């Protein structure tokens, strides 16, 4: 691993962390596309992004939101439990898909999200 790649990975982590804490995004919208720029396959980028999120990377950000009363723990726990199940099912599907198909699905989802954010009042 070269110094240039190490610095790029540091930037990816900082950017994903800042945007995660600021507006609640990170892995799919920041980390995956930037890993694709490093030459990762779609599956490698997604797997690496998920692995980076495995430790409690948002713990300090969550504590800040919790201290201000902005966390509904009932909802968070419910989402988390089913996120685990959904992540397992989604990964089973993704590792079996052709990379080009998966990349197109990823791109369409990003466009749909962007369109919703841009054109909703």
Secondary structure, DSSP 8 states (H G I E B T S, - for coil): --HHHHHHHHHHHHHHHHHHHHHS--IIIIIHHHHHHTT--HHHHHHHHHHHTSS-TTHHHHHHHHHTT---HHHHHHHHHHHHHHHHHHHHHHHHS-HHHHHHHHHHHHHHHHHHHHH--
